[in-house]
Amino acid sequence: MAVRTAEAEWQGGLRDGQGTVKLGSGAFTGSYSFPSRFESGKGTNPEELIGAAHAGCFSMALAAGLAAAKFAPRRIHTTAKVHLEKVGEGFEITKIELETEAEIPGIDDATFQSHADGAKKGCPVSKALAGPKITLQARLV
């Protein structure tokens, strides 16, 4: 199977330093800093990248499960809210909230909820992130 890579470089101290993250595919390179991670500064941060990975993985897992059950989704849109909080002397990702909206002809809400829950539990990123509580809010539109 595939092995995906990403890299990061940090220069300087924690508060005055700055870093760059780069995806191995070359599809994204971005800067990050203390302000972009812990305040409202310009740039990305590791938690935002985790959220993007989780939202993308969940959406694909949901599409796969629906296809296996003979449903053809028109659209699945997922947002991941990654909570970074001070816990004791350090920081932790304490929760990830997934919110998804999907247009799926011919499906009832109970069946949709079952597939959404299965995707939340089964997507590889959810499995990798099993430490924090992962919640899901799913809506048919």
RAKAKA-V130580 format. One record per pair of residues at least 12 apart in sequence whose C-alpha atoms are under 8 Angstrom apart, sorted by the first residue. I is the first residue (numbers start at 1). J is the second residue. D is the distance in whole Angstrom. If there is no record, write none. Layout:
i=I j=J d=D
i=I j=J d=D
This chain:
i=4 j=24 d=7
i=5 j=23 d=6
i=5 j=24 d=5
i=5 j=25 d=8
i=6 j=21 d=7
i=6 j=22 d=6
i=6 j=23 d=4
i=6 j=24 d=5
i=7 j=21 d=6
i=7 j=22 d=5
i=7 j=23 d=7
i=7 j=24 d=7
i=8 j=20 d=6
i=8 j=21 d=4
i=8 j=22 d=6
i=9 j=21 d=7
i=14 j=34 d=7
i=15 j=33 d=8
i=15 j=34 d=5
i=15 j=35 d=8
i=16 j=34 d=7
i=17 j=33 d=7
i=17 j=34 d=7
i=18 j=31 d=7
i=18 j=32 d=6
i=18 j=33 d=5
i=18 j=34 d=7
i=19 j=31 d=6
i=19 j=32 d=5
i=19 j=33 d=6
i=20 j=32 d=6
i=30 j=43 d=7
i=30 j=44 d=6
i=31 j=43 d=5
i=31 j=44 d=6
i=32 j=44 d=5
i=32 j=45 d=6
i=33 j=45 d=7
i=47 j=82 d=6
i=47 j=83 d=8
i=47 j=84 d=7
i=47 j=93 d=8
i=48 j=82 d=7
i=50 j=82 d=8
i=51 j=79 d=8
i=51 j=80 d=5
i=51 j=81 d=6
i=51 j=82 d=6
i=51 j=96 d=8
i=52 j=79 d=8
i=52 j=80 d=7
i=53 j=125 d=7
i=54 j=80 d=7
i=54 j=125 d=6
i=54 j=126 d=7
i=55 j=78 d=5
i=55 j=79 d=6
i=55 j=80 d=6
i=55 j=98 d=7
i=56 j=78 d=7
i=57 j=123 d=6
i=57 j=124 d=7
i=57 j=125 d=6
i=58 j=78 d=8
i=58 j=119 d=6
i=58 j=120 d=6
i=58 j=123 d=6
i=58 j=125 d=8
i=58 j=126 d=8
i=59 j=76 d=6
i=59 j=77 d=7
i=59 j=78 d=6
i=59 j=119 d=8
i=61 j=119 d=5
i=61 j=122 d=7
i=61 j=123 d=6
i=62 j=115 d=6
i=62 j=116 d=6
i=62 j=118 d=8
i=62 j=119 d=5
i=63 j=76 d=8
i=65 j=115 d=6
i=65 j=118 d=8
i=65 j=119 d=7
i=66 j=115 d=7
i=71 j=104 d=7
i=71 j=105 d=7
i=71 j=106 d=7
i=71 j=107 d=7
i=72 j=104 d=6
i=72 j=105 d=7
i=73 j=102 d=7
i=73 j=103 d=6
i=73 j=104 d=4
i=73 j=105 d=7
i=74 j=102 d=7
i=74 j=103 d=5
i=74 j=104 d=6
i=74 j=105 d=8
i=75 j=101 d=8
i=75 j=102 d=5
i=75 j=103 d=5
i=75 j=104 d=7
i=76 j=100 d=7
i=76 j=101 d=6
i=76 j=102 d=4
i=76 j=103 d=7
i=77 j=100 d=5
i=77 j=101 d=5
i=77 j=102 d=6
i=78 j=98 d=7
i=78 j=99 d=5
i=78 j=100 d=4
i=78 j=101 d=7
i=79 j=97 d=8
i=79 j=98 d=6
i=79 j=99 d=5
i=79 j=100 d=6
i=80 j=96 d=6
i=80 j=97 d=6
i=80 j=98 d=5
i=80 j=99 d=6
i=81 j=96 d=5
i=81 j=97 d=5
i=81 j=98 d=7
i=82 j=94 d=8
i=82 j=95 d=6
i=82 j=96 d=5
i=82 j=97 d=7
i=83 j=95 d=5
i=83 j=96 d=6
i=93 j=132 d=6
i=94 j=132 d=5
i=94 j=133 d=7
i=95 j=132 d=5
i=95 j=133 d=5
i=95 j=134 d=6
i=95 j=135 d=8
i=96 j=132 d=7
i=96 j=133 d=6
i=96 j=134 d=5
i=96 j=135 d=6
i=97 j=134 d=6
i=97 j=135 d=5
i=97 j=136 d=6
i=97 j=137 d=8
i=98 j=134 d=7
i=98 j=135 d=6
i=98 j=136 d=5
i=98 j=137 d=6
i=99 j=136 d=6
i=99 j=137 d=5
i=99 j=138 d=6
i=100 j=136 d=8
i=100 j=137 d=6
i=100 j=138 d=5
i=100 j=139 d=6
i=101 j=138 d=6
i=101 j=139 d=5
i=101 j=140 d=6
i=101 j=141 d=6
i=102 j=138 d=8
i=102 j=139 d=7
i=102 j=140 d=5
i=102 j=141 d=6
i=103 j=140 d=6
i=103 j=141 d=5
i=104 j=140 d=7
i=109 j=140 d=7
i=112 j=140 d=8
i=113 j=138 d=7
i=116 j=138 d=7
i=117 j=136 d=8
i=120 j=136 d=7
